[in-house]
Amino acid sequence: MAKQSAAVEGGGSGCIGLFDSGVGGLTVLREVMRQLPRWDTIYLADSANCPYGARPAEEIRRLSEGISRCLIERGARAIVVACNTASAVALRGLRECFPGVPFVGMVPAIKPAAALTKSGAVGVLATPPTLHGRLLGDAVERYAGGVRVLSQACPGLVERIEEGDLDGPATEALVRRCLEPLLGQGVDVIALGCTHYPFVAPLIQRLAGPEVRLLDPSEAVARQVARVLPEQGSGSGRHVFLTSGEPEALARAVRRLLGLAVQPEPVAWRDGRLG
């Protein structure tokens, strides 16, 4: 990625930008809103290209760059890559491309998982790019000494969640298949390595049993956002939602998860740019 200007249009204290391939990043937005209530936010769901997990790495990098440029042009002072797949594939390049903007990415919660396990085995549920990405590998190498880290991909789960099927028979069967290899190896802590997966955390917990602890990194990500922002914020609690997909689908997800009635703005990809 070539370096781009990090100038922010519009002035003022700006806002916090967040993006995901779909609705999963709303779990991160919820924490950002709770911990940083004085900041305005702008959330972009690239639903036209969801899921990212099935796309080539170079395409994910290109999409992430285009989205980041769009958010910066709309006043983002910091950007949360609220997508584990995009974080694993594109985070390093985004920081090089937009050096004046802090980027906060998603990393599976290996450090707390390793500290909490009593069995010595922890699991990670994620998409294949996250499981094979450098961020996860670095976290395992740094924090998981003496602990077995068992990774499990969950193909198709993001699509079930995007469709709003959080606990139906098909979703339950899919989650059960993903959990069986981990539970069979004695894991007692599972890190949710995709921002979509907290939507089905109640289902995962029910199938895994009460003795297994689930970890969602959203709270830690929001704390990191607070650390990298240049000031305390002076917004009015205004939250803007953009989507390259169907606005009403995003509106339903926001209403269900955040309890907000919103009217997302549609944006479209044209020649590598969102407008």
Backbone torsions as a table, in degrees:
resi	resn	phi	psi	omega
1	MET	NA	132.5	175.2
2	ALA	-77.3	146.1	179.1
3	LYS	-66.1	140.2	-178.6
4	GLN	-119.4	157.7	174.4
5	SER	-63.8	139.1	179.7
6	ALA	-101.8	15.9	179.6
7	ALA	-61.0	141.5	-178.9
8	VAL	-107.3	127.5	177.9
9	GLU	-82.2	141.2	169.6
10	GLY	106.2	-22.8	177.2
11	GLY	72.5	-163.7	-177.5
12	GLY	72.7	-170.9	-177.9
13	SER	-79.3	-7.7	179.0
14	GLY	74.4	-162.3	-175.8
15	CYS	-145.3	174.9	174.7
16	ILE	-97.5	125.5	176.9
17	GLY	-97.6	141.8	176.2
18	LEU	-136.9	145.9	173.9
19	PHE	-146.2	154.3	177.2
20	ASP	-150.5	168.2	176.2
21	SER	-70.4	-15.8	-179.0
22	GLY	-163.0	-130.2	-172.7
23	VAL	-93.2	-9.2	-175.2
24	GLY	-58.1	-37.9	-178.1
25	GLY	-65.6	-10.0	176.1
26	LEU	-62.9	-26.1	176.1
27	THR	-65.3	-34.0	176.9
28	VAL	-75.2	-42.9	177.8
29	LEU	-56.5	-41.2	179.5
30	ARG	-55.8	-43.0	179.6
31	GLU	-71.3	-38.4	177.6
32	VAL	-61.9	-43.4	178.5
33	MET	-63.1	-37.7	-178.3
34	ARG	-71.3	-42.8	-175.4
35	GLN	-85.6	-24.5	-176.0
36	LEU	-127.5	63.1	-172.7
37	PRO	-67.1	-16.4	-178.4
38	ARG	-87.3	-2.1	179.7
39	TRP	-101.5	137.1	168.4
40	ASP	-75.5	157.1	179.1
41	THR	-133.8	157.2	171.3
42	ILE	-136.3	122.8	-175.4
43	TYR	-113.8	130.7	179.5
44	LEU	-119.9	120.4	176.0
45	ALA	-102.5	114.4	179.9
46	ASP	-86.3	58.9	-171.9
47	SER	-65.3	-22.6	178.0
48	ALA	-64.8	-22.1	-178.0
49	ASN	-115.6	11.7	-179.7
50	CYS	-77.6	137.9	3.1
51	PRO	-91.6	152.3	177.1
52	TYR	-73.9	-26.3	-173.8
53	GLY	-59.1	-23.5	-178.6
54	ALA	-95.0	2.2	-174.2
55	ARG	-100.6	153.6	178.1
56	PRO	-63.1	151.8	-177.0
57	ALA	-58.8	-41.6	-177.7
58	GLU	-64.6	-35.9	177.1
59	GLU	-67.1	-40.6	178.0
60	ILE	-62.3	-40.8	178.1
61	ARG	-63.4	-41.8	-179.8
62	ARG	-65.5	-43.6	178.8
63	LEU	-63.3	-42.6	-179.0
64	SER	-64.1	-37.7	177.8
65	GLU	-66.2	-44.3	179.8
66	GLY	-63.2	-41.1	179.0
67	ILE	-66.0	-44.3	-179.2
68	SER	-61.5	-40.9	178.1
69	ARG	-62.4	-41.5	178.7
70	CYS	-61.3	-45.0	-178.7
71	LEU	-66.3	-39.8	178.8
72	ILE	-64.6	-42.5	178.8
73	GLU	-62.8	-23.8	179.1
74	ARG	-96.4	11.3	170.3
75	GLY	106.2	8.1	-178.7
76	ALA	-66.8	126.9	176.9
77	ARG	-94.1	-21.2	173.6
78	ALA	-147.6	151.4	-177.5
79	ILE	-126.8	130.1	174.6
80	VAL	-99.6	117.6	173.8
81	VAL	-81.6	85.2	-171.0
82	ALA	-83.4	46.9	-176.7
83	CYS	-149.9	118.9	-178.0
84	ASN	-63.4	-38.6	-179.4
85	THR	-63.7	-48.7	179.4
86	ALA	-64.5	-37.0	177.7
87	SER	-61.6	-45.5	-177.7
88	ALA	-64.2	-35.5	-172.6
89	VAL	-95.1	-38.1	-165.4
90	ALA	-117.1	-11.2	-170.3
91	LEU	-58.9	-47.2	-178.5
92	ARG	-59.2	-44.6	179.9
93	GLY	-66.2	-35.5	178.5
94	LEU	-64.1	-40.7	178.7
95	ARG	-64.8	-33.5	177.1
96	GLU	-74.7	-36.1	-175.8
97	CYS	-73.7	-36.2	-177.7
98	PHE	-124.6	72.2	-170.7
99	PRO	-66.3	-18.5	-179.0
100	GLY	-87.9	-0.4	-175.6
101	VAL	-118.2	127.9	175.1
102	PRO	-71.2	133.7	175.1
103	PHE	-115.8	133.6	175.8
104	VAL	-117.4	125.7	-177.6
105	GLY	-111.4	177.3	-179.3
106	MET	-101.4	130.4	174.5
107	VAL	-130.9	129.3	177.0
108	PRO	-52.4	144.6	-170.5
109	ALA	-77.9	65.4	-178.4
110	ILE	-69.9	-41.6	-177.0
111	LYS	-59.2	-54.2	178.5
112	PRO	-67.5	-31.1	178.5
113	ALA	-63.3	-44.3	179.8
114	ALA	-65.0	-32.9	179.9
115	ALA	-75.0	-27.5	-174.0
116	LEU	-91.2	-25.3	-172.7
117	THR	-64.5	138.7	173.8
118	LYS	-105.1	-23.6	-179.6
119	SER	-85.4	-16.0	-177.2
120	GLY	83.6	10.1	179.2
121	ALA	-133.7	126.3	177.6
122	VAL	-122.6	151.7	-179.5
123	GLY	-113.5	154.6	174.2
124	VAL	-129.1	122.1	173.5
125	LEU	-101.3	123.4	-175.1
126	ALA	-162.8	179.1	174.1
127	THR	-85.0	157.3	-178.7
128	PRO	-54.7	-43.3	179.0
129	PRO	-61.1	-34.4	177.0
130	THR	-68.3	-43.2	-177.8
131	LEU	-65.8	-29.7	-177.9
132	HIS	-100.2	1.6	-175.3
133	GLY	-81.4	163.1	-176.4
134	ARG	-69.5	-34.0	-177.6
135	LEU	-60.3	-44.8	179.5
136	LEU	-67.5	-44.2	179.7
137	GLY	-59.1	-41.7	178.6
138	ASP	-64.8	-41.1	-179.6
139	ALA	-64.9	-41.1	178.5
140	VAL	-63.6	-45.9	-179.1
141	GLU	-62.7	-36.5	-174.4
142	ARG	-81.3	-37.9	-167.6
143	TYR	-116.3	-12.5	-169.3
144	ALA	-107.1	29.5	178.3
145	GLY	-60.6	127.0	179.9
146	GLY	81.2	1.9	-179.5
147	VAL	-118.9	135.6	174.4
148	ARG	-80.9	127.5	177.3
149	VAL	-111.0	115.2	-177.2
150	LEU	-107.7	122.2	-176.3
151	SER	-101.0	142.5	179.8
152	GLN	-141.0	119.6	173.7
153	ALA	-78.2	151.3	179.9
154	CYS	-127.6	67.7	-178.0
155	PRO	-59.9	132.1	177.8
156	GLY	95.0	-14.1	-175.6
157	LEU	-72.1	-38.8	177.2
158	VAL	-58.4	-43.2	-180.0
159	GLU	-63.1	-39.6	178.3
160	ARG	-62.1	-41.5	-179.2
161	ILE	-68.1	-42.3	178.8
162	GLU	-60.9	-32.1	178.5
163	GLU	-79.1	-5.5	178.8
164	GLY	86.3	7.3	179.0
165	ASP	-90.3	92.4	-173.8
166	LEU	-95.4	-18.1	-177.6
167	ASP	-151.2	19.3	178.8
168	GLY	-72.8	171.7	-177.1
169	PRO	-57.3	-42.1	-178.8
170	ALA	-66.2	-42.2	178.9
171	THR	-66.4	-41.5	179.3
172	GLU	-62.5	-41.7	179.1
173	ALA	-64.3	-39.4	179.5
174	LEU	-64.6	-47.6	-179.2
175	VAL	-64.0	-39.5	-179.9
176	ARG	-61.1	-42.8	178.9
177	ARG	-62.3	-37.1	-179.2
178	CYS	-72.3	-33.1	-176.9
179	LEU	-78.6	-32.1	-172.4
180	GLU	-54.1	-45.5	180.0
181	PRO	-63.9	-34.4	-179.7
182	LEU	-72.0	-48.3	-179.0
183	LEU	-64.6	-33.6	178.3
184	GLY	-65.6	-20.9	178.7
185	GLN	-97.4	5.8	173.1
186	GLY	82.0	22.4	178.8
187	VAL	-66.5	142.8	175.8
188	ASP	-122.4	2.0	172.9
189	VAL	-138.1	133.6	177.8
190	ILE	-125.1	122.7	175.2
191	ALA	-89.4	128.7	178.2
192	LEU	-84.2	107.4	-173.1
193	GLY	-98.3	25.8	175.1
194	CYS	-147.3	133.0	-176.7
195	THR	-66.0	-17.2	174.8
196	HIS	-71.4	-30.8	-166.9
197	TYR	-66.9	-27.4	174.6
198	PRO	-58.5	-22.6	175.1
199	PHE	-58.9	-33.2	-178.5
200	VAL	-108.6	19.5	179.0
201	ALA	-57.7	-41.0	177.7
202	PRO	-59.9	-38.4	177.9
203	LEU	-67.5	-45.5	179.0
204	ILE	-59.6	-44.9	-178.7
205	GLN	-63.1	-41.4	-179.7
206	ARG	-63.4	-41.9	-178.4
207	LEU	-75.7	-32.4	-178.3
208	ALA	-78.8	-30.0	-178.9
209	GLY	99.0	158.1	-174.4
210	PRO	-67.8	-17.9	-178.8
211	GLU	-80.0	-8.5	178.9
212	VAL	-101.3	131.2	-179.3
213	ARG	-100.6	134.6	177.3
214	LEU	-100.9	140.5	179.5
215	LEU	-121.3	127.3	177.0
216	ASP	-115.7	122.6	-174.5
217	PRO	-80.6	5.4	-172.6
218	SER	-58.5	-41.6	-178.9
219	GLU	-62.5	-43.1	-179.8
220	ALA	-65.9	-35.7	178.7
221	VAL	-64.5	-44.5	179.1
222	ALA	-61.8	-37.8	177.4
223	ARG	-64.5	-38.4	178.2
224	GLN	-66.6	-37.7	176.1
225	VAL	-58.2	-44.4	179.0
226	ALA	-59.9	-35.4	-178.5
227	ARG	-71.5	-33.5	-174.2
228	VAL	-90.6	-14.6	-179.5
229	LEU	-70.2	144.1	-173.7
230	PRO	-76.1	-17.4	-179.8
231	GLU	-152.4	-174.4	-173.4
232	GLN	-83.3	-14.7	-179.3
233	GLY	91.2	146.0	-180.0
234	SER	-143.0	37.0	-178.2
235	GLY	-82.5	-174.6	-177.6
236	SER	-114.0	17.3	-177.4
237	GLY	72.2	31.6	-179.3
238	ARG	-88.5	130.1	-176.4
239	HIS	-126.0	116.1	-176.3
240	VAL	-105.3	140.6	-179.1
241	PHE	-124.8	131.0	177.5
242	LEU	-122.5	150.4	175.9
243	THR	-151.1	141.2	173.8
244	SER	-87.6	0.2	179.4
245	GLY	-108.3	-139.4	-177.1
246	GLU	-88.9	115.6	-177.2
247	PRO	-56.8	-38.5	-177.2
248	GLU	-66.4	-32.7	177.5
249	ALA	-64.4	-42.2	177.1
250	LEU	-67.6	-38.8	178.7
251	ALA	-59.8	-41.0	178.9
252	ARG	-64.4	-41.4	-179.6
253	ALA	-66.2	-41.0	178.9
254	VAL	-64.4	-40.2	179.2
255	ARG	-65.2	-40.0	-177.8
256	ARG	-71.6	-43.2	-173.0
257	LEU	-88.7	-42.6	-173.2
258	LEU	-103.8	-11.7	-178.7
259	GLY	71.0	25.0	-179.3
260	LEU	-111.3	139.0	172.7
261	ALA	-93.9	112.9	-174.4
262	VAL	-131.9	163.4	175.7
263	GLN	-124.0	89.1	-178.0
264	PRO	-59.9	146.3	178.4
265	GLU	-92.0	129.3	177.1
266	PRO	-76.2	139.7	173.0
267	VAL	-129.5	154.7	-176.0
268	ALA	-132.7	146.6	176.6
269	TRP	-80.2	128.5	174.5
270	ARG	-141.2	115.1	178.0
271	ASP	53.3	43.6	176.4
272	GLY	81.0	5.7	179.8
273	ARG	-123.7	152.1	176.3
274	LEU	-100.9	130.2	179.4
275	GLY	-151.1	NA	NA
